[in-house]
């Protein structure tokens, strides 16, 4: 089960900040984070989430092309654009886990970011 967002502006800012931190890490050579951003971005591109939010499908051919495009875009232009797109689409879908703890940052709910930032 998934819920719709109804959090504070600080909670939304925390998710956006974590995506921006991922973009910075990817730009600084963190290949694991770069791959995560590429995968999540490609899931948005290759899904039909705007047409059917309940049974979103993934077009595998489109997904494979999107992965190549995301990798190229991240390497050439930086990962900020991927992170910004992911944030914008996530905000539009505005879905979170049951209980409201984690934001869905992909159309399927398999990639999550908490609405809070852990204090180090």
PyMOL CGO cylinders between C-alpha atoms (Angstrom):
from pymol import cmd
from pymol.cgo import CYLINDER

trace = [
    CYLINDER, 0.00, 0.00, 0.00, 1.20, 3.51, -0.74, 0.3, 1, 1, 1, 1, 1, 1,
    CYLINDER, 1.20, 3.51, -0.74, 0.20, 6.87, 0.61, 0.3, 1, 1, 1, 1, 1, 1,
    CYLINDER, 0.20, 6.87, 0.61, 0.07, 10.32, -0.91, 0.3, 1, 1, 1, 1, 1, 1,
    CYLINDER, 0.07, 10.32, -0.91, 2.44, 12.98, 0.38, 0.3, 1, 1, 1, 1, 1, 1,
    CYLINDER, 2.44, 12.98, 0.38, 1.24, 15.25, 3.17, 0.3, 1, 1, 1, 1, 1, 1,
    CYLINDER, 1.24, 15.25, 3.17, 4.47, 16.30, 4.85, 0.3, 1, 1, 1, 1, 1, 1,
    CYLINDER, 4.47, 16.30, 4.85, 6.11, 19.56, 5.88, 0.3, 1, 1, 1, 1, 1, 1,
    CYLINDER, 6.11, 19.56, 5.88, 8.10, 21.70, 3.49, 0.3, 1, 1, 1, 1, 1, 1,
    CYLINDER, 8.10, 21.70, 3.49, 11.19, 20.70, 5.48, 0.3, 1, 1, 1, 1, 1, 1,
    CYLINDER, 11.19, 20.70, 5.48, 10.49, 17.03, 4.73, 0.3, 1, 1, 1, 1, 1, 1,
    CYLINDER, 10.49, 17.03, 4.73, 10.24, 17.72, 1.01, 0.3, 1, 1, 1, 1, 1, 1,
    CYLINDER, 10.24, 17.72, 1.01, 13.41, 19.81, 1.15, 0.3, 1, 1, 1, 1, 1, 1,
    CYLINDER, 13.41, 19.81, 1.15, 15.19, 16.89, 2.85, 0.3, 1, 1, 1, 1, 1, 1,
    CYLINDER, 15.19, 16.89, 2.85, 14.35, 14.56, -0.05, 0.3, 1, 1, 1, 1, 1, 1,
    CYLINDER, 14.35, 14.56, -0.05, 15.44, 17.14, -2.61, 0.3, 1, 1, 1, 1, 1, 1,
    CYLINDER, 15.44, 17.14, -2.61, 18.66, 17.76, -0.66, 0.3, 1, 1, 1, 1, 1, 1,
    CYLINDER, 18.66, 17.76, -0.66, 19.44, 14.04, -0.59, 0.3, 1, 1, 1, 1, 1, 1,
    CYLINDER, 19.44, 14.04, -0.59, 18.95, 13.83, -4.36, 0.3, 1, 1, 1, 1, 1, 1,
    CYLINDER, 18.95, 13.83, -4.36, 21.26, 16.83, -4.82, 0.3, 1, 1, 1, 1, 1, 1,
    CYLINDER, 21.26, 16.83, -4.82, 23.83, 15.16, -2.54, 0.3, 1, 1, 1, 1, 1, 1,
    CYLINDER, 23.83, 15.16, -2.54, 23.65, 12.08, -4.76, 0.3, 1, 1, 1, 1, 1, 1,
    CYLINDER, 23.65, 12.08, -4.76, 24.25, 14.26, -7.84, 0.3, 1, 1, 1, 1, 1, 1,
    CYLINDER, 24.25, 14.26, -7.84, 27.29, 15.83, -6.18, 0.3, 1, 1, 1, 1, 1, 1,
    CYLINDER, 27.29, 15.83, -6.18, 28.66, 12.42, -5.21, 0.3, 1, 1, 1, 1, 1, 1,
    CYLINDER, 28.66, 12.42, -5.21, 28.16, 11.13, -8.76, 0.3, 1, 1, 1, 1, 1, 1,
    CYLINDER, 28.16, 11.13, -8.76, 29.88, 14.20, -10.19, 0.3, 1, 1, 1, 1, 1, 1,
    CYLINDER, 29.88, 14.20, -10.19, 32.80, 13.51, -7.84, 0.3, 1, 1, 1, 1, 1, 1,
    CYLINDER, 32.80, 13.51, -7.84, 33.30, 9.97, -9.09, 0.3, 1, 1, 1, 1, 1, 1,
    CYLINDER, 33.30, 9.97, -9.09, 30.97, 7.82, -6.96, 0.3, 1, 1, 1, 1, 1, 1,
    CYLINDER, 30.97, 7.82, -6.96, 30.02, 5.26, -9.62, 0.3, 1, 1, 1, 1, 1, 1,
    CYLINDER, 30.02, 5.26, -9.62, 27.50, 3.44, -7.40, 0.3, 1, 1, 1, 1, 1, 1,
    CYLINDER, 27.50, 3.44, -7.40, 25.52, 6.63, -6.85, 0.3, 1, 1, 1, 1, 1, 1,
    CYLINDER, 25.52, 6.63, -6.85, 25.84, 7.59, -10.53, 0.3, 1, 1, 1, 1, 1, 1,
    CYLINDER, 25.84, 7.59, -10.53, 24.41, 4.21, -11.52, 0.3, 1, 1, 1, 1, 1, 1,
    CYLINDER, 24.41, 4.21, -11.52, 21.55, 4.65, -9.00, 0.3, 1, 1, 1, 1, 1, 1,
    CYLINDER, 21.55, 4.65, -9.00, 20.62, 8.02, -10.52, 0.3, 1, 1, 1, 1, 1, 1,
    CYLINDER, 20.62, 8.02, -10.52, 20.83, 6.61, -14.05, 0.3, 1, 1, 1, 1, 1, 1,
    CYLINDER, 20.83, 6.61, -14.05, 18.58, 3.67, -13.16, 0.3, 1, 1, 1, 1, 1, 1,
    CYLINDER, 18.58, 3.67, -13.16, 15.97, 5.75, -11.36, 0.3, 1, 1, 1, 1, 1, 1,
    CYLINDER, 15.97, 5.75, -11.36, 15.90, 8.40, -14.10, 0.3, 1, 1, 1, 1, 1, 1,
    CYLINDER, 15.90, 8.40, -14.10, 15.53, 5.68, -16.74, 0.3, 1, 1, 1, 1, 1, 1,
    CYLINDER, 15.53, 5.68, -16.74, 12.64, 4.06, -14.88, 0.3, 1, 1, 1, 1, 1, 1,
    CYLINDER, 12.64, 4.06, -14.88, 10.75, 7.35, -15.04, 0.3, 1, 1, 1, 1, 1, 1,
    CYLINDER, 10.75, 7.35, -15.04, 11.47, 7.77, -18.75, 0.3, 1, 1, 1, 1, 1, 1,
    CYLINDER, 11.47, 7.77, -18.75, 10.53, 4.20, -19.65, 0.3, 1, 1, 1, 1, 1, 1,
    CYLINDER, 10.53, 4.20, -19.65, 7.31, 3.96, -17.63, 0.3, 1, 1, 1, 1, 1, 1,
    CYLINDER, 7.31, 3.96, -17.63, 3.77, 5.06, -18.37, 0.3, 1, 1, 1, 1, 1, 1,
    CYLINDER, 3.77, 5.06, -18.37, 3.24, 6.48, -14.87, 0.3, 1, 1, 1, 1, 1, 1,
    CYLINDER, 3.24, 6.48, -14.87, 1.33, 9.56, -16.03, 0.3, 1, 1, 1, 1, 1, 1,
    CYLINDER, 1.33, 9.56, -16.03, -1.20, 7.43, -17.92, 0.3, 1, 1, 1, 1, 1, 1,
    CYLINDER, -1.20, 7.43, -17.92, -1.76, 4.73, -15.29, 0.3, 1, 1, 1, 1, 1, 1,
    CYLINDER, -1.76, 4.73, -15.29, -0.53, 5.31, -11.77, 0.3, 1, 1, 1, 1, 1, 1,
    CYLINDER, -0.53, 5.31, -11.77, -1.95, 2.03, -10.47, 0.3, 1, 1, 1, 1, 1, 1,
    CYLINDER, -1.95, 2.03, -10.47, -0.43, -0.50, -12.86, 0.3, 1, 1, 1, 1, 1, 1,
    CYLINDER, -0.43, -0.50, -12.86, 2.55, 1.37, -14.26, 0.3, 1, 1, 1, 1, 1, 1,
    CYLINDER, 2.55, 1.37, -14.26, 4.41, -0.65, -16.88, 0.3, 1, 1, 1, 1, 1, 1,
    CYLINDER, 4.41, -0.65, -16.88, 8.07, -0.47, -17.86, 0.3, 1, 1, 1, 1, 1, 1,
    CYLINDER, 8.07, -0.47, -17.86, 9.01, -0.53, -21.54, 0.3, 1, 1, 1, 1, 1, 1,
    CYLINDER, 9.01, -0.53, -21.54, 12.26, -2.53, -21.45, 0.3, 1, 1, 1, 1, 1, 1,
    CYLINDER, 12.26, -2.53, -21.45, 13.53, -1.32, -24.83, 0.3, 1, 1, 1, 1, 1, 1,
    CYLINDER, 13.53, -1.32, -24.83, 12.90, 2.28, -23.84, 0.3, 1, 1, 1, 1, 1, 1,
    CYLINDER, 12.90, 2.28, -23.84, 14.56, 1.58, -20.49, 0.3, 1, 1, 1, 1, 1, 1,
    CYLINDER, 14.56, 1.58, -20.49, 17.75, 0.29, -22.13, 0.3, 1, 1, 1, 1, 1, 1,
    CYLINDER, 17.75, 0.29, -22.13, 17.92, 3.36, -24.40, 0.3, 1, 1, 1, 1, 1, 1,
    CYLINDER, 17.92, 3.36, -24.40, 17.22, 5.61, -21.42, 0.3, 1, 1, 1, 1, 1, 1,
    CYLINDER, 17.22, 5.61, -21.42, 20.08, 4.08, -19.43, 0.3, 1, 1, 1, 1, 1, 1,
    CYLINDER, 20.08, 4.08, -19.43, 22.53, 4.92, -22.20, 0.3, 1, 1, 1, 1, 1, 1,
    CYLINDER, 22.53, 4.92, -22.20, 21.10, 8.43, -22.46, 0.3, 1, 1, 1, 1, 1, 1,
    CYLINDER, 21.10, 8.43, -22.46, 21.26, 8.97, -18.68, 0.3, 1, 1, 1, 1, 1, 1,
    CYLINDER, 21.26, 8.97, -18.68, 24.88, 7.80, -18.52, 0.3, 1, 1, 1, 1, 1, 1,
    CYLINDER, 24.88, 7.80, -18.52, 25.88, 10.06, -21.41, 0.3, 1, 1, 1, 1, 1, 1,
    CYLINDER, 25.88, 10.06, -21.41, 24.00, 13.03, -19.96, 0.3, 1, 1, 1, 1, 1, 1,
    CYLINDER, 24.00, 13.03, -19.96, 25.49, 12.51, -16.49, 0.3, 1, 1, 1, 1, 1, 1,
    CYLINDER, 25.49, 12.51, -16.49, 29.03, 12.20, -17.82, 0.3, 1, 1, 1, 1, 1, 1,
    CYLINDER, 29.03, 12.20, -17.82, 28.82, 15.14, -20.21, 0.3, 1, 1, 1, 1, 1, 1,
    CYLINDER, 28.82, 15.14, -20.21, 26.58, 17.60, -18.35, 0.3, 1, 1, 1, 1, 1, 1,
    CYLINDER, 26.58, 17.60, -18.35, 26.72, 16.46, -14.73, 0.3, 1, 1, 1, 1, 1, 1,
    CYLINDER, 26.72, 16.46, -14.73, 24.19, 14.59, -12.66, 0.3, 1, 1, 1, 1, 1, 1,
    CYLINDER, 24.19, 14.59, -12.66, 22.27, 17.64, -11.40, 0.3, 1, 1, 1, 1, 1, 1,
    CYLINDER, 22.27, 17.64, -11.40, 19.79, 17.41, -14.28, 0.3, 1, 1, 1, 1, 1, 1,
    CYLINDER, 19.79, 17.41, -14.28, 19.02, 13.75, -13.54, 0.3, 1, 1, 1, 1, 1, 1,
    CYLINDER, 19.02, 13.75, -13.54, 18.50, 14.56, -9.85, 0.3, 1, 1, 1, 1, 1, 1,
    CYLINDER, 18.50, 14.56, -9.85, 16.29, 17.56, -10.68, 0.3, 1, 1, 1, 1, 1, 1,
    CYLINDER, 16.29, 17.56, -10.68, 14.16, 15.50, -13.07, 0.3, 1, 1, 1, 1, 1, 1,
    CYLINDER, 14.16, 15.50, -13.07, 13.79, 12.72, -10.50, 0.3, 1, 1, 1, 1, 1, 1,
    CYLINDER, 13.79, 12.72, -10.50, 12.72, 15.29, -7.89, 0.3, 1, 1, 1, 1, 1, 1,
    CYLINDER, 12.72, 15.29, -7.89, 10.20, 16.92, -10.23, 0.3, 1, 1, 1, 1, 1, 1,
    CYLINDER, 10.20, 16.92, -10.23, 8.62, 13.62, -11.26, 0.3, 1, 1, 1, 1, 1, 1,
    CYLINDER, 8.62, 13.62, -11.26, 8.60, 12.33, -7.67, 0.3, 1, 1, 1, 1, 1, 1,
    CYLINDER, 8.60, 12.33, -7.67, 6.88, 15.54, -6.57, 0.3, 1, 1, 1, 1, 1, 1,
    CYLINDER, 6.88, 15.54, -6.57, 4.26, 15.14, -9.26, 0.3, 1, 1, 1, 1, 1, 1,
    CYLINDER, 4.26, 15.14, -9.26, 3.58, 11.51, -8.36, 0.3, 1, 1, 1, 1, 1, 1,
    CYLINDER, 3.58, 11.51, -8.36, 3.78, 12.42, -4.63, 0.3, 1, 1, 1, 1, 1, 1,
    CYLINDER, 3.78, 12.42, -4.63, 3.68, 8.87, -3.32, 0.3, 1, 1, 1, 1, 1, 1,
    CYLINDER, 3.68, 8.87, -3.32, 5.32, 7.48, -0.21, 0.3, 1, 1, 1, 1, 1, 1,
    CYLINDER, 5.32, 7.48, -0.21, 5.53, 4.31, 1.82, 0.3, 1, 1, 1, 1, 1, 1,
    CYLINDER, 5.53, 4.31, 1.82, 2.76, 3.25, 4.14, 0.3, 1, 1, 1, 1, 1, 1,
    CYLINDER, 2.76, 3.25, 4.14, 3.33, 5.37, 7.22, 0.3, 1, 1, 1, 1, 1, 1,
    CYLINDER, 3.33, 5.37, 7.22, 4.84, 8.22, 5.24, 0.3, 1, 1, 1, 1, 1, 1,
    CYLINDER, 4.84, 8.22, 5.24, 8.46, 7.50, 6.13, 0.3, 1, 1, 1, 1, 1, 1,
    CYLINDER, 8.46, 7.50, 6.13, 10.03, 7.30, 2.67, 0.3, 1, 1, 1, 1, 1, 1,
    CYLINDER, 10.03, 7.30, 2.67, 9.34, 9.10, -0.60, 0.3, 1, 1, 1, 1, 1, 1,
    CYLINDER, 9.34, 9.10, -0.60, 9.03, 7.06, -3.75, 0.3, 1, 1, 1, 1, 1, 1,
    CYLINDER, 9.03, 7.06, -3.75, 11.65, 8.47, -6.11, 0.3, 1, 1, 1, 1, 1, 1,
    CYLINDER, 11.65, 8.47, -6.11, 10.78, 6.07, -8.91, 0.3, 1, 1, 1, 1, 1, 1,
    CYLINDER, 10.78, 6.07, -8.91, 7.34, 5.27, -10.36, 0.3, 1, 1, 1, 1, 1, 1,
    CYLINDER, 7.34, 5.27, -10.36, 7.33, 1.74, -8.89, 0.3, 1, 1, 1, 1, 1, 1,
    CYLINDER, 7.33, 1.74, -8.89, 8.26, 2.41, -5.26, 0.3, 1, 1, 1, 1, 1, 1,
    CYLINDER, 8.26, 2.41, -5.26, 11.44, 0.33, -5.35, 0.3, 1, 1, 1, 1, 1, 1,
    CYLINDER, 11.44, 0.33, -5.35, 13.76, 3.35, -4.94, 0.3, 1, 1, 1, 1, 1, 1,
    CYLINDER, 13.76, 3.35, -4.94, 13.08, 5.28, -1.77, 0.3, 1, 1, 1, 1, 1, 1,
    CYLINDER, 13.08, 5.28, -1.77, 14.51, 8.27, 0.07, 0.3, 1, 1, 1, 1, 1, 1,
    CYLINDER, 14.51, 8.27, 0.07, 13.55, 9.09, 3.67, 0.3, 1, 1, 1, 1, 1, 1,
    CYLINDER, 13.55, 9.09, 3.67, 11.77, 12.34, 4.41, 0.3, 1, 1, 1, 1, 1, 1,
    CYLINDER, 11.77, 12.34, 4.41, 14.34, 13.06, 7.13, 0.3, 1, 1, 1, 1, 1, 1,
    CYLINDER, 14.34, 13.06, 7.13, 18.08, 13.51, 7.07, 0.3, 1, 1, 1, 1, 1, 1,
    CYLINDER, 18.08, 13.51, 7.07, 20.09, 11.49, 9.58, 0.3, 1, 1, 1, 1, 1, 1,
    CYLINDER, 20.09, 11.49, 9.58, 22.26, 13.57, 11.89, 0.3, 1, 1, 1, 1, 1, 1,
    CYLINDER, 22.26, 13.57, 11.89, 25.89, 12.45, 11.64, 0.3, 1, 1, 1, 1, 1, 1,
]
cmd.load_cgo(trace, "trace")
